[in-house]
Structure formats: C-alpha cells, structure tokens
Amino acid sequence: MATFNYSGTYMTSWLQPDGKTYLPGPVVVDVSTESVSLNGVTIIQPQFNTTLNTVSWSSSSGNYSSAKLTFYQNNNVNGFVGLYAQGGDSLPASNNLFGSASTAQQSLSTWNGTYNVYPNPGKHSIGTMVINGNSVTYLKSTISGFEYTGEIPPSASEIDQLAWFTPSGNPQNMILQFAKDKSGDLTFYGTTWTGGNQPPEINVTGTTASSSTPPQVTCALVMTTETSTEVTTEVTTEVTTEVTTEVTTEVTTEVTTEVTTEVATEVTAVEVEVIAAVAGLAGAPGKISTADPLADASAANDLVKKATFLAEVK
C-alpha cells in the first residue's frame, strides 16, 4: 500500500540537455492502479515501488522513453521529481523532469478566443485555434480527450496548460501554455508533433491579436524544491521568445548569497533570455558556480513541488 495516493494528471517541466532550457511537458497522466500514460500513450511494464513512492519504466520494454520518478505530497497536492530520457538514451545523472498534479482554478473558458497559429520558426500563420467554453478546435479539427491543468506558483499568476494527443483520435500531439499580454490579447506557446518523440524545442505559438507576425512571448519557470517540512531551494527562470534566424548563447553566473544566471539565446523564430535565481546555495561572494537547484537538498527524496512555465507577451 502506498504511503499516499499519488494518482493524478501531472503538469510537468522538462529540463533539456543544455542544462538551461525548460519545456512544458511531457505530460504524465493516470498514475493509478499501477498504470501510467505518457503523452497519451500507455507505458509498457511500469515498475511501482509503493513503499518508496516511485515509478519507473524502460525503453527496453518497448516504450518511447525511460524514466524513474519519485512522488511526494505537499499541502495535499501531489508532485514528482525524476530522471527522464527519450528513445534509447540513458537516464541523465541528475533530475530533469518535475511535475505537479494541482488543479486549475481558472476554467478553460478563461482562454476563450480565436488564436492565429504560427510555426516556430515561421512568420506566416498556418490557421487558427478556437477555444469556446469546453470546446477546442485546432486547424479546423475538433479536439477530443484533451487535458487541462493549472498551477499557482509562489508570487505569480496561475499558469494553465492544455494538452492533447493522437491516441485520442486527434491529428497531432500538442502541449501548450497560455498567457495574456499587456494589451489584453491572449497568447500560447508550446510543442506539437505527429509521431515519435516530443520535439526538444518550442515549435508553435499563437495569439488572439490581429497580426501578420508571430507574437513575442515571455516565459517564466518557477520551481520550488522542498523537503516534507521546509522549502530549501527556489528557482525563477524568465524566457523571452522572438523571431530571429540563428542561435547564440551567453551564460554568466555569479554567487553572492544567491546564484544568478543570465542566458540570452536567439533561435530562428525564438530569442530566449533566461534569468535564474537560486536561493540557499553555499558560496563566497564573487565565486563562480553552476546553478544547481537540487544541490543543497540532496538528502531529501521528495523535493520538487512546482516546476512550470509562464508565457507573457512583452
């Protein structure tokens, strides 16, 4: 018998191999009766340890991925932290997938509107997405079996995520997150694909604004790691997305009583600026250190409460 029931639909953040970029998803759903589905696909032969509250699976069993997740509960909200790899890749050395099963407080109708959809990279709309109450139409196809989740991170507005997948009869897989810009127009950004593994980059954006160009999107990731009794580390990441044509990366890390990392990246349809503030890491003023939000919580098994994205047009 598990020490608590960690069944739920999990909104996740996935750290990319560069160690700086987070993406929404993959989405882990229906962790119950010792069954798991990932991006709408049932995991083959998942291994549950109901004493340690862990779930693992392997690509060697015929899955598209491998993972080892540890679940925890904080304020009656389930979460997990774990290792994740796509295809036949080996699991990473440190945790790169974080999830929360909190429930959206805002209804899907909060995001009602007709969105012009843009590929990323790309400057021309490929069609529209329409949200109307509890109905979603994407590129003229009515979407079925979608998952709508939300989370309220510390000192930030609610972050809402919408996802759907081909096993439910949809033409594509999609994981997107919503935001509202300063003009009041609604926006989204995310990843879409039709088969195989989830793309390792944001490749679709949208806006309700009447515009002939893609929106500029600001994304913020708020990650809080904690033990069962106290918060040990907090990370805030801000990402600005904009159309360009090449990739450049600059990373500066300083440690005083906290670690601040600034990353500026230009990608075809994306310019990304990341600022991460990590509290609680040891280090003398001026010491150069790699930002590692789990470094001072290595003795805890149940660490991460929230890891989410926030999109906001500048």
C-alpha positions in Angstrom: 0.0 0.0 0.0 1.4 3.4 -1.0 2.0 5.9 1.8 -0.3 8.2 -0.1 -2.4 8.1 -3.3 -0.3 9.7 -6.0 -2.7 9.1 -8.8 -3.3 12.2 -10.9 -2.7 14.2 -14.1 0.7 15.9 -13.9 1.7 19.2 -15.5 5.4 19.0 -16.0 8.6 20.9 -16.9 11.4 19.1 -18.7 15.0 20.3 -18.4 16.8 19.9 -21.8 20.4 18.6 -22.1 21.8 22.1 -22.4 21.1 22.5 -18.6 19.4 25.8 -19.2 16.2 25.3 -21.3 12.9 24.1 -19.8 10.0 22.9 -21.9 6.4 22.2 -20.9 5.8 18.5 -20.9 5.9 15.7 -21.3 2.6 15.2 -19.5 2.3 12.2 -17.2 -1.3 11.2 -16.6 -3.4 8.5 -14.8 -0.9 7.2 -12.3 -3.3 4.8 -10.7 -3.9 1.1 -10.3 -0.2 0.7 -11.2 -0.7 2.1 -14.7 0.9 5.2 -16.3 0.3 7.0 -19.6 2.8 9.5 -21.1 1.7 11.9 -23.8 -1.5 9.8 -24.3 0.4 6.5 -24.7 0.2 3.7 -22.1 3.5 2.8 -20.6 4.5 -0.8 -21.0 5.5 -2.7 -17.8 5.9 0.3 -15.4 7.5 -0.7 -12.1 5.9 0.6 -9.0 7.5 0.7 -5.5 4.6 1.7 -3.2 7.0 1.8 -0.2 9.3 4.4 -1.7 6.5 6.0 -3.9 8.5 5.6 -7.1 7.5 4.6 -10.6 10.0 3.6 -13.4 9.9 2.3 -16.9 12.4 1.5 -19.6 12.7 1.8 -23.4 13.9 -1.9 -23.4 10.2 -2.8 -22.7 9.1 -1.2 -25.9 8.4 2.3 -24.6 9.4 5.6 -26.4 11.3 6.6 -23.2 12.8 5.6 -19.9 12.1 7.2 -16.5 12.4 6.9 -12.8 10.1 9.2 -10.8 9.8 9.8 -7.1 6.4 11.1 -5.9 5.7 13.3 -2.8 2.8 15.3 -1.4 2.7 18.8 -0.1 -0.4 20.6 1.2 -2.4 17.7 -0.2 -1.0 18.4 -3.7 0.9 15.5 -5.4 4.2 16.1 -7.2 7.2 14.2 -8.5 10.8 14.7 -9.3 12.8 12.3 -11.5 15.0 11.2 -14.4 13.7 11.1 -17.9 15.2 10.2 -21.3 13.6 9.8 -24.8 14.2 7.0 -27.2 17.0 4.6 -26.2 19.1 7.3 -24.4 20.4 6.6 -20.9 18.8 8.3 -17.9 20.7 11.6 -17.0 22.9 11.8 -13.9 20.6 14.4 -12.2 16.8 15.1 -12.1 15.4 16.7 -15.2 11.7 16.1 -15.0 9.4 17.8 -12.5 5.6 17.5 -12.2 2.7 18.8 -10.2 -0.9 17.4 -10.1 -2.5 20.6 -8.8 -5.9 21.6 -10.3 -6.5 24.6 -12.4 -8.5 27.3 -10.6 -9.3 29.1 -13.8 -11.8 27.4 -16.2 -10.7 26.7 -19.8 -13.2 29.4 -20.8 -10.8 31.9 -19.3 -8.9 31.5 -22.6 -11.8 31.7 -25.0 -10.8 33.2 -28.3 -9.6 32.7 -31.8 -5.8 32.3 -32.0 -3.7 32.8 -35.1 -1.3 29.9 -35.0 2.4 30.3 -36.2 5.1 27.6 -36.6 8.3 28.4 -34.8 10.3 29.2 -36.8 8.0 30.9 -39.2 6.4 34.2 -40.0 3.1 33.2 -41.6 0.0 31.8 -39.8 -0.9 28.2 -40.6 -4.5 28.6 -39.4 -6.4 29.1 -36.1 -7.1 27.5 -32.8 -10.5 28.3 -31.3 -11.3 27.9 -27.5 -15.0 28.2 -26.8 -16.1 27.1 -23.3 -15.1 23.5 -23.0 -14.6 23.1 -26.8 -11.3 23.2 -28.6 -10.8 23.4 -32.4 -7.3 23.4 -33.8 -6.6 23.9 -37.6 -10.3 23.1 -38.3 -10.2 19.8 -36.3 -12.3 19.3 -33.2 -10.0 18.2 -30.4 -11.1 15.3 -28.2 -9.7 13.9 -24.9 -7.7 16.9 -24.0 -6.1 17.5 -20.6 -6.4 21.0 -19.0 -4.2 21.6 -15.9 -3.1 24.6 -13.9 -0.8 25.7 -11.1 -0.3 28.8 -9.0 3.4 29.2 -8.3 4.8 31.3 -5.4 4.4 35.1 -6.1 3.0 34.6 -9.6 -0.2 34.3 -11.5 -1.8 30.9 -12.4 -0.1 29.0 -15.2 -2.6 26.9 -17.3 -1.6 24.1 -19.7 -3.7 22.4 -22.4 -2.6 19.1 -24.0 -4.0 16.5 -26.4 -2.6 13.5 -28.2 -3.1 11.3 -31.3 -4.2 8.2 -29.3 -7.4 10.1 -28.6 -8.1 10.4 -32.3 -6.5 13.9 -32.8 -4.4 14.7 -35.9 -1.4 15.8 -33.8 0.1 15.9 -30.3 0.1 19.3 -28.6 1.3 20.6 -25.3 0.8 24.4 -24.8 0.6 27.0 -22.1 -1.4 30.2 -22.0 -0.7 33.8 -21.1 -2.2 37.3 -21.5 -0.1 40.2 -22.9 -0.2 43.8 -21.6 -2.7 44.7 -24.3 -5.1 42.1 -23.1 -4.6 39.7 -26.1 -4.3 36.0 -25.2 -1.2 34.0 -26.3 0.1 30.5 -26.2 3.4 28.7 -26.9 4.3 25.0 -26.9 5.3 21.9 -28.8 3.4 20.0 -31.4 4.3 16.8 -33.3 2.5 13.9 -35.1 4.5 10.8 -34.1 7.5 9.6 -32.2 9.2 11.6 -29.5 8.3 15.1 -28.3 10.4 17.8 -30.0 13.1 19.2 -27.7 12.2 22.8 -28.5 9.2 25.2 -28.6 7.9 25.0 -32.2 4.4 26.6 -32.1 3.0 29.9 -30.9 -0.4 31.7 -31.1 -2.1 35.0 -30.4 -5.6 36.4 -30.5 -4.2 39.7 -31.7 -4.9 40.6 -35.4 -1.3 40.5 -36.6 0.7 39.4 -39.6 3.7 38.3 -37.5 4.2 35.8 -34.7 3.9 37.1 -31.1 6.9 37.8 -28.8 6.4 35.6 -25.8 7.9 35.8 -22.3 8.0 32.5 -20.4 8.8 32.2 -16.7 9.6 28.9 -14.9 9.1 28.8 -11.2 10.5 25.8 -9.5 10.3 25.2 -5.7 12.2 22.3 -4.2 11.4 21.3 -0.7 11.6 18.5 1.9 8.5 17.4 3.7 8.8 20.2 6.2 10.5 23.2 4.6 11.4 24.9 1.4 15.1 24.5 0.6 15.5 26.0 -2.9 13.6 28.3 -5.1 14.4 28.9 -8.8 12.8 31.5 -11.1 13.5 31.4 -14.8 12.3 34.0 -17.3 12.4 33.3 -21.0 11.7 35.8 -23.8 10.8 34.4 -27.3 11.1 36.3 -30.5 11.7 35.7 -34.3 15.4 35.7 -35.4 17.5 33.4 -37.7 20.4 32.0 -35.7 21.4 30.7 -32.3 23.8 32.5 -29.9 24.2 31.7 -26.2 25.8 33.7 -23.4 25.8 32.5 -19.8 27.0 34.5 -16.8 26.8 33.0 -13.3 27.5 34.9 -10.0 27.2 33.8 -6.4 26.7 36.2 -3.5 24.1 34.8 -1.1 22.3 33.5 -4.2 23.1 32.4 -7.7 22.0 34.5 -10.7 22.3 33.0 -14.2 21.5 35.0 -17.3 21.2 33.3 -20.6 20.5 35.0 -23.9 19.6 32.8 -26.9 18.4 33.6 -30.4 16.7 30.9 -32.3 15.1 31.1 -35.8 11.7 32.2 -34.5 12.9 32.5 -31.0 15.1 34.8 -28.9 15.3 33.5 -25.4 16.6 35.3 -22.3 16.8 33.2 -19.1 17.3 34.6 -15.6 17.5 32.1 -12.8 17.7 33.0 -9.1 18.6 30.1 -6.9 18.4 30.8 -3.1 20.2 28.8 -0.4 23.3 27.7 -2.3 26.6 28.0 -0.4 29.4 30.1 -1.8 31.5 33.1 -1.2 30.7 36.5 -2.9 32.1 36.5 -6.4 32.6 32.8 -6.5 31.7 31.2 -9.9 29.3 28.3 -9.5 27.0 26.2 -11.7 23.3 26.8 -10.8 22.0 23.5 -9.3 18.6 23.8 -7.6 18.9 20.4 -6.0 22.5 20.8 -4.6 21.6 21.6 -1.1 18.6 19.2 -0.9 20.5 16.1 -2.0 19.5 14.2 1.2 15.8 14.6 0.5 13.9 12.1 -1.7 10.8 14.1 -2.2 11.9 17.5 -3.4 10.1 19.3 -6.1 6.7 21.0 -5.5 6.3 23.0 -8.6 8.0 23.4 -12.0 6.1 25.4 -14.5 6.1 27.8 -17.4 4.5 31.2 -17.8 4.1 32.9 -21.1 3.6 36.7 -21.4 3.9 38.9 -24.5 6.2 41.9 -23.9 
